Amino acid sequence: MTKEEFRAALDELSLSQMEVARLLKISDRAARRYASGDAEIPGPVEMMLRLWLEIPEMIDVVRRLGAEANKRGGSK
């Protein structure tokens, strides 16, 4: 996935770099580096973005699971 594809995916999914970082449990800095082309986009990040592009409802599932984990006091 290129930096242009990464940015286009975020745009299509209406995700900010900060939100995608939170959802994927990566640093904000990593998301910025992917968007700028300063770092290669890892396979799992690309795979998740492509899954979300195919099935956008999955983003809500990830958001819900993250919120539930936060309520329990965990990050898993």
DSSP file (Angstrom, degrees, kcal/mol; ACC not computed):
  #  RESIDUE AA STRUCTURE BP1 BP2  ACC     N-H-->O    O-->H-N    N-H-->O    O-->H-N    TCO  KAPPA ALPHA  PHI   PSI    X-CA   Y-CA   Z-CA
    1    1 A M              0   0    0      0, 0.0    40,-0.5     0, 0.0     2,-0.1   0.000 360.0 360.0 360.0 131.4    0.0    0.0    0.0
    2    2 A T     >  -     0   0    0      1,-0.1     4,-2.5    38,-0.1     5,-0.2  -0.392 360.0-107.5 -85.6 167.7    1.4    3.4   -1.0
    3    3 A K  H  > S+     0   0    0      1,-0.2     4,-2.6     2,-0.2     5,-0.2   0.873 122.8  53.5 -62.2 -35.1    1.1    6.5    1.1
    4    4 A E  H  > S+     0   0    0      2,-0.2     4,-2.5     1,-0.2    -1,-0.2   0.909 109.6  46.9 -65.7 -41.5   -1.5    7.8   -1.4
    5    5 A E  H  > S+     0   0    0      2,-0.2     4,-2.5     1,-0.2    -2,-0.2   0.887 111.5  52.3 -66.2 -38.5   -3.5    4.7   -1.0
    6    6 A F  H  X S+     0   0    0     -4,-2.5     4,-2.2     2,-0.2    -2,-0.2   0.953 112.7  43.5 -60.8 -50.5   -3.2    5.0    2.8
    7    7 A R  H  X S+     0   0    0     -4,-2.6     4,-2.4     1,-0.2    -2,-0.2   0.891 113.6  51.7 -64.2 -39.3   -4.5    8.5    2.8
    8    8 A A  H  X S+     0   0    0     -4,-2.5     4,-2.9     2,-0.2    -1,-0.2   0.889 108.4  51.9 -64.8 -38.6   -7.2    7.7    0.3
    9    9 A A  H  X S+     0   0    0     -4,-2.5     4,-2.3     2,-0.2    -2,-0.2   0.930 110.0  48.4 -63.5 -44.6   -8.4    4.8    2.5
   10   10 A L  H  X>S+     0   0    0     -4,-2.2     5,-2.7     2,-0.2     4,-0.6   0.923 113.0  48.6 -60.9 -43.2   -8.6    7.1    5.5
   11   11 A D  H ><5S+     0   0    0     -4,-2.4     3,-1.1     1,-0.2    -2,-0.2   0.945 112.2  47.6 -60.9 -48.3  -10.5    9.7    3.4
   12   12 A E  H 3<5S+     0   0    0     -4,-2.9    -1,-0.2     1,-0.3    -2,-0.2   0.853 116.7  43.7 -62.8 -34.3  -13.0    7.1    2.1
   13   13 A L  H 3<5S-     0   0    0     -4,-2.3    -1,-0.3    -5,-0.2    -2,-0.2   0.451 108.7-124.9 -89.5  -0.8  -13.5    5.7    5.6
   14   14 A S  T <<5 +     0   0    0     -3,-1.1     2,-0.4    -4,-0.6    -3,-0.2   0.898  61.1 145.6  55.8  44.0  -13.7    9.2    7.2
   15   15 A L      < -     0   0    0     -5,-2.7    -1,-0.2    -6,-0.2     2,-0.2  -0.907  42.7-141.1-111.6 138.3  -10.9    8.4    9.6
   16   16 A S     >  -     0   0    0     -2,-0.4     4,-2.5    -3,-0.1     5,-0.2  -0.488  30.3-109.9 -84.0 165.3   -8.3   10.8   10.9
   17   17 A Q  H  > S+     0   0    0      1,-0.2     4,-2.0     2,-0.2     5,-0.1   0.887 120.8  52.7 -62.3 -37.5   -4.8    9.7   11.4
   18   18 A M  H  > S+     0   0    0      2,-0.2     4,-2.1     1,-0.2    -1,-0.2   0.908 110.4  46.3 -65.2 -41.8   -5.3    9.9   15.1
   19   19 A E  H  > S+     0   0    0      2,-0.2     4,-2.9     1,-0.2     5,-0.2   0.919 111.4  50.0 -69.9 -41.4   -8.4    7.7   15.0
   20   20 A V  H  X S+     0   0    0     -4,-2.5     4,-2.3     1,-0.2    -1,-0.2   0.892 110.4  52.2 -63.9 -35.9   -6.9    5.0   12.8
   21   21 A A  H  X>S+     0   0    0     -4,-2.0     5,-2.5    -5,-0.2     4,-0.8   0.935 111.8  45.9 -62.1 -45.5   -3.9    5.0   15.2
   22   22 A R  H ><5S+     0   0    0     -4,-2.1     3,-0.6     1,-0.2    -2,-0.2   0.927 114.3  47.3 -63.5 -45.4   -6.2    4.4   18.1
   23   23 A L  H 3<5S+     0   0    0     -4,-2.9    -1,-0.2     1,-0.2    -2,-0.2   0.864 118.6  40.3 -65.9 -36.2   -8.3    1.8   16.4
   24   24 A L  H 3<5S-     0   0    0     -4,-2.3    -1,-0.2    -5,-0.2    -2,-0.2   0.464 108.6-123.3 -91.7  -1.9   -5.2   -0.1   15.2
   25   25 A K  T <<5 +     0   0    0     -4,-0.8     2,-0.3    -3,-0.6    -3,-0.2   0.925  68.4 128.7  56.6  47.4   -3.3    0.4   18.4
   26   26 A I      < -     0   0    0     -5,-2.5    -1,-0.2    -6,-0.2    -2,-0.1  -0.805  65.4 -89.0-119.7 167.0   -0.4    2.0   16.7
   27   27 A S     >  -     0   0    0     -2,-0.3     4,-1.9     1,-0.1     5,-0.2  -0.404  26.4-122.8 -75.9 154.0    1.2    5.3   17.6
   28   28 A D  H  > S+     0   0    0      1,-0.2     4,-2.4     2,-0.2     5,-0.2   0.892 115.8  57.4 -57.5 -39.0    0.0    8.6   16.2
   29   29 A R  H  > S+     0   0    0      1,-0.2     4,-2.5     2,-0.2    -1,-0.2   0.900 103.2  52.0 -60.4 -42.0    3.6    9.1   14.9
   30   30 A A  H  > S+     0   0    0      2,-0.2     4,-2.4     1,-0.2    -1,-0.2   0.929 109.3  49.5 -60.9 -45.1    3.4    5.8   13.0
   31   31 A A  H  X S+     0   0    0     -4,-1.9     4,-2.2     1,-0.2    -1,-0.2   0.906 111.5  49.3 -61.6 -41.3    0.2    6.8   11.3
   32   32 A R  H  X S+     0   0    0     -4,-2.4     4,-1.8     1,-0.2     6,-0.3   0.904 110.5  50.8 -63.5 -40.3    1.7   10.2   10.4
   33   33 A R  H  X>S+     0   0    0     -4,-2.5     6,-1.4     2,-0.2     5,-1.4   0.873 109.8  49.7 -67.0 -37.0    4.8    8.4    9.0
   34   34 A Y  H  <5S+     0   0    0     -4,-2.4     3,-0.3     1,-0.2    -1,-0.2   0.924 111.9  48.8 -64.8 -43.5    2.7    6.1    6.9
   35   35 A A  H  <5S+     0   0    0     -4,-2.2    -2,-0.2     1,-0.2    -1,-0.2   0.814 114.9  44.3 -67.4 -30.8    0.7    9.0    5.5
   36   36 A S  H  <5S-     0   0    0     -4,-1.8    -1,-0.2    -5,-0.2    -2,-0.2   0.622 110.7-118.0 -88.9 -13.3    3.9   11.0    4.6
   37   37 A G  T  <5S+     0   0    0     -4,-1.1    -3,-0.2    -3,-0.3    -4,-0.1   0.541  81.1 121.6  86.9   6.9    5.7    8.0    3.1
   38   38 A D  S   <S+     0   0    0     -5,-1.4     2,-0.3    -6,-0.3    -4,-0.2   0.650  76.7  33.5 -76.6 -14.7    8.4    8.2    5.8
   39   39 A A  S    S-     0   0    0     -6,-1.4    -2,-0.2    -9,-0.1     2,-0.2  -0.996  88.8-109.7-140.5 145.3    7.7    4.6    6.8
   40   40 A E        -     0   0    0     -2,-0.3    -6,-0.1     1,-0.1   -38,-0.1  -0.493  37.9-114.5 -70.9 140.8    6.5    1.5    5.0
   41   41 A I        -     0   0    0    -40,-0.5    -1,-0.1    -2,-0.2   -10,-0.0  -0.680  34.6-123.4 -80.5 119.5    2.9    0.5    5.8
   42   42 A P     >  -     0   0    0      0, 0.0     4,-2.4     0, 0.0     3,-0.4  -0.241  18.0-114.0 -64.3 151.1    3.0   -2.9    7.6
   43   43 A G  H  > S+     0   0    0      1,-0.2     4,-3.0     2,-0.2     5,-0.2   0.883 114.2  52.4 -51.7 -47.2    1.0   -5.8    6.1
   44   44 A P  H  > S+     0   0    0      0, 0.0     4,-2.2     0, 0.0    -1,-0.2   0.870 110.0  49.3 -62.7 -34.8   -1.4   -6.0    9.1
   45   45 A V  H  > S+     0   0    0     -3,-0.4     4,-2.4     2,-0.2    -2,-0.2   0.942 113.6  46.2 -66.5 -46.9   -2.2   -2.3    8.8
   46   46 A E  H  X S+     0   0    0     -4,-2.4     4,-2.6     1,-0.2     5,-0.2   0.923 111.8  51.9 -59.8 -44.5   -2.8   -2.6    5.1
   47   47 A M  H  X S+     0   0    0     -4,-3.0     4,-2.3    -5,-0.2    -1,-0.2   0.913 110.4  47.7 -61.2 -43.3   -4.9   -5.7    5.6
   48   48 A M  H  X S+     0   0    0     -4,-2.2     4,-2.7     2,-0.2    -1,-0.2   0.920 112.1  49.2 -66.0 -42.9   -7.2   -4.0    8.2
   49   49 A L  H  X S+     0   0    0     -4,-2.4     4,-2.1     1,-0.2    -2,-0.2   0.917 112.1  48.6 -62.2 -42.1   -7.7   -0.9    6.0
   50   50 A R  H  X S+     0   0    0     -4,-2.6     4,-1.7     2,-0.2    -1,-0.2   0.880 110.9  51.2 -66.1 -36.5   -8.6   -3.0    3.0
   51   51 A L  H  X S+     0   0    0     -4,-2.3     4,-3.1    -5,-0.2    -2,-0.2   0.931 110.1  49.3 -62.7 -45.5  -11.0   -5.1    5.1
   52   52 A W  H  < S+     0   0    0     -4,-2.7    -2,-0.2     1,-0.2    -1,-0.2   0.854 108.3  53.6 -63.9 -34.2  -12.6   -1.9    6.4
   53   53 A L  H  < S+     0   0    0     -4,-2.1    -1,-0.2    -5,-0.2    -2,-0.2   0.876 115.0  41.0 -66.5 -35.9  -12.9   -0.6    2.8
   54   54 A E  H  < S+     0   0    0     -4,-1.7    -2,-0.2     1,-0.3    -1,-0.2   0.869 133.8  21.1 -76.4 -38.5  -14.7   -3.9    1.8
   55   55 A I    ><  +     0   0    0     -4,-3.1     3,-2.3    -5,-0.1     4,-0.3  -0.696  67.7 177.9-133.5  78.7  -16.8   -4.0    5.0
   56   56 A P  T >> S+     0   0    0      0, 0.0     3,-1.6     0, 0.0     4,-0.5   0.740  75.2  72.2 -58.2 -24.4  -17.0   -0.6    6.5
   57   57 A E  H >> S+     0   0    0      1,-0.3     4,-1.2     2,-0.2     3,-0.6   0.741  81.9  74.0 -62.7 -21.0  -19.3   -1.8    9.3
   58   58 A M  H <> S+     0   0    0     -3,-2.3     4,-2.3     1,-0.2    -1,-0.3   0.781  83.6  65.9 -64.7 -26.0  -16.3   -3.5   10.8
   59   59 A I  H <> S+     0   0    0     -3,-1.6     4,-2.5    -4,-0.3    -1,-0.2   0.917  99.9  50.7 -61.9 -41.2  -15.0   -0.2   12.0
   60   60 A D  H <X S+     0   0    0     -3,-0.6     4,-2.5    -4,-0.5    -1,-0.2   0.863 107.9  53.3 -64.5 -35.3  -17.9    0.1   14.3
   61   61 A V  H  X S+     0   0    0     -4,-1.2     4,-2.7     2,-0.2    -1,-0.2   0.933 110.4  46.8 -63.9 -45.4  -17.2   -3.4   15.7
   62   62 A V  H  X S+     0   0    0     -4,-2.3     4,-2.4     2,-0.2    -2,-0.2   0.905 112.0  50.8 -64.2 -41.4  -13.5   -2.4   16.4
   63   63 A R  H  X S+     0   0    0     -4,-2.5     4,-2.3     2,-0.2    -1,-0.2   0.927 111.9  47.5 -60.0 -45.1  -14.7    0.8   18.0
   64   64 A R  H  X S+     0   0    0     -4,-2.5     4,-2.5     1,-0.2    -2,-0.2   0.926 111.8  48.9 -63.8 -45.5  -17.1   -1.1   20.2
   65   65 A L  H  X S+     0   0    0     -4,-2.7     4,-2.3     1,-0.2    -1,-0.2   0.890 111.5  50.3 -62.7 -39.0  -14.5   -3.7   21.2
   66   66 A G  H  X S+     0   0    0     -4,-2.4     4,-2.2     2,-0.2    -1,-0.2   0.903 110.3  49.6 -64.2 -41.6  -12.1   -0.9   22.1
   67   67 A A  H  X S+     0   0    0     -4,-2.3     4,-2.0     2,-0.2    -2,-0.2   0.897 110.8  50.0 -65.1 -40.0  -14.6    0.9   24.2
   68   68 A E  H  X S+     0   0    0     -4,-2.5     4,-1.7     2,-0.2    -2,-0.2   0.909 110.3  50.0 -65.0 -41.1  -15.5   -2.4   26.0
   69   69 A A  H  X>S+     0   0    0     -4,-2.3     5,-2.5     1,-0.2     4,-0.6   0.898 109.5  51.6 -63.8 -40.0  -11.8   -3.0   26.7
   70   70 A N  H ><5S+     0   0    0     -4,-2.2     3,-0.7     1,-0.2    -1,-0.2   0.883 106.9  53.4 -64.0 -37.8  -11.4    0.5   28.0
   71   71 A K  H 3<5S+     0   0    0     -4,-2.0    -1,-0.2     1,-0.3    -2,-0.2   0.871 108.5  49.6 -63.7 -35.9  -14.3    0.0   30.4
   72   72 A R  H 3<5S-     0   0    0     -4,-1.7    -1,-0.3     2,-0.1    -2,-0.2   0.588 118.3-115.5 -78.6  -9.2  -12.7   -3.1   31.7
   73   73 A G  T <<5S+     0   0    0     -3,-0.7     2,-0.2    -4,-0.6    -3,-0.2   0.631  78.3 113.0  85.7  13.0   -9.5   -1.2   32.2
   74   74 A G      < -     0   0    0     -5,-2.5    -1,-0.3    -6,-0.2    -2,-0.1  -0.709  60.4-147.7-115.0 168.0   -7.5   -3.2   29.7
   75   75 A S              0   0    0     -2,-0.2    -5,-0.1     1,-0.1    -6,-0.1   0.248 360.0 360.0-114.9  10.2   -6.0   -2.5   26.3
   76   76 A K              0   0    0     -7,-0.2    -1,-0.1   -10,-0.0   -10,-0.1   0.450 360.0 360.0 -90.4 360.0   -6.5   -5.9   24.8
